[in-house]
Amino acid sequence: MANFDVARKDDGDVVVLDVTGYLDAHTAPEFEESLKKLIGEQRYKIVINLEALQYISSAGLGVFMGFIEELRENKGDIKIAQVPAKVFKVFDLLGFPSLYEFYDSTDEAVAKFTN
């Protein structure tokens, strides 16, 4: 069993998801379910804190791409916070910084939704 967890914290109308461990083909469905649940609750403003993420694969990256259009159509977004350097390299390689906003802190990312 892969080391993976998604913990949810609500911060006003923003939801923070703390993602821990390895986000790969085995754990991507669990991450996908977390996002589907939020959309089902009409929670469209999402900050994903990757501070404790050790690894991300293309399957994990695909989950981010799978929901962004629907979130943005509903005046929401995914903002990504506290990405470890080795994980950020993967996002950077695939051009994610031109599609998503990255922040050094979760609080800063949450604040961008309220401004």
C-alpha positions as CSV (number, residue, x, y, z in Angstrom):
1,M,0.0,0.0,0.0
2,A,1.4,3.4,-1.0
3,N,2.1,6.1,1.6
4,F,-0.6,8.6,0.7
5,D,-3.1,10.8,2.4
6,V,-5.4,13.8,1.7
7,A,-6.6,15.8,4.7
8,R,-9.2,18.5,4.3
9,K,-9.5,21.8,6.2
10,D,-12.2,24.3,5.4
11,D,-11.2,28.0,5.6
12,G,-14.3,30.0,4.9
13,D,-15.3,29.4,1.3
14,V,-11.9,28.0,0.5
15,V,-11.0,24.3,1.0
16,V,-7.4,23.4,1.8
17,L,-6.3,19.9,0.9
18,D,-3.0,18.7,2.5
19,V,-1.6,16.0,0.3
20,T,1.0,13.7,1.8
21,G,3.3,11.0,0.5
22,Y,3.3,9.6,-3.1
23,L,0.8,10.8,-5.7
24,D,1.1,8.2,-8.5
25,A,-1.1,5.8,-10.6
26,H,-2.1,3.9,-7.4
27,T,-3.1,6.9,-5.3
28,A,-4.4,9.3,-8.0
29,P,-7.9,7.8,-7.9
30,E,-8.1,8.7,-4.1
31,F,-7.0,12.3,-4.9
32,E,-9.5,12.4,-7.7
33,E,-12.3,11.3,-5.4
34,S,-11.4,14.1,-2.9
35,L,-11.7,16.7,-5.7
36,K,-15.0,15.2,-7.1
37,K,-16.4,15.3,-3.6
38,L,-15.6,19.0,-3.3
39,I,-17.2,19.8,-6.7
40,G,-20.2,17.7,-5.6
41,E,-20.5,20.1,-2.6
42,Q,-20.1,23.1,-4.9
43,R,-16.8,24.0,-3.3
44,Y,-14.8,25.4,-6.2
45,K,-12.0,27.4,-4.4
46,I,-9.3,24.9,-3.6
47,V,-5.8,25.2,-2.3
48,I,-3.6,22.2,-2.5
49,N,-0.8,22.1,0.0
50,L,2.0,19.8,-1.2
51,E,4.4,20.5,1.6
52,A,4.5,16.8,2.6
53,L,4.3,15.4,-1.0
54,Q,7.4,13.3,-1.7
55,Y,6.6,12.2,-5.3
56,I,4.2,13.0,-8.1
57,S,3.8,11.0,-11.3
58,S,2.0,11.9,-14.6
59,A,-1.1,10.2,-13.3
60,G,-1.1,12.5,-10.3
61,L,-0.5,15.5,-12.5
62,G,-3.4,14.4,-14.7
63,V,-5.8,14.7,-11.7
64,F,-5.0,18.5,-11.5
65,M,-5.8,18.8,-15.2
66,G,-9.0,16.9,-15.0
67,F,-10.9,19.4,-12.8
68,I,-9.5,22.8,-13.6
69,E,-11.9,23.7,-16.4
70,E,-15.0,22.9,-14.3
71,L,-13.6,24.8,-11.3
72,R,-12.8,27.9,-13.4
73,E,-16.2,27.7,-15.1
74,N,-17.7,28.0,-11.6
75,K,-15.5,31.0,-10.6
76,G,-13.2,28.8,-8.7
77,D,-9.6,27.6,-9.1
78,I,-6.9,25.3,-7.8
79,K,-4.0,27.1,-6.2
80,I,-0.9,25.1,-5.3
81,A,1.1,25.9,-2.1
82,Q,4.3,24.9,-0.5
83,V,5.7,22.6,-3.2
84,P,9.0,20.9,-2.4
85,A,11.7,21.7,-4.9
86,K,12.0,18.2,-6.4
87,V,8.2,18.0,-6.9
88,F,8.1,21.5,-8.3
89,K,10.6,20.5,-11.0
90,V,8.1,18.0,-12.3
91,F,5.3,20.6,-12.5
92,D,7.8,23.1,-14.1
93,L,8.9,20.6,-16.7
94,L,5.3,20.1,-17.8
95,G,4.5,23.8,-17.9
96,F,2.2,23.9,-14.9
97,P,3.4,27.4,-13.7
98,S,1.8,28.9,-16.8
99,L,-1.6,27.2,-15.9
100,Y,-1.6,27.4,-12.1
101,E,-0.6,29.8,-9.4
102,F,2.0,28.5,-7.0
103,Y,2.5,30.0,-3.6
104,D,5.1,29.7,-0.9
105,S,2.5,29.4,1.9
106,T,-1.0,28.0,2.2
107,D,-2.2,31.2,3.9
108,E,-1.0,33.3,0.9
109,A,-2.8,31.0,-1.5
110,V,-6.0,31.2,0.6
111,A,-5.7,35.0,0.8
112,K,-5.6,35.2,-3.1
113,F,-9.2,33.8,-3.2
114,T,-10.5,36.4,-0.8
115,N,-8.8,39.4,-2.5
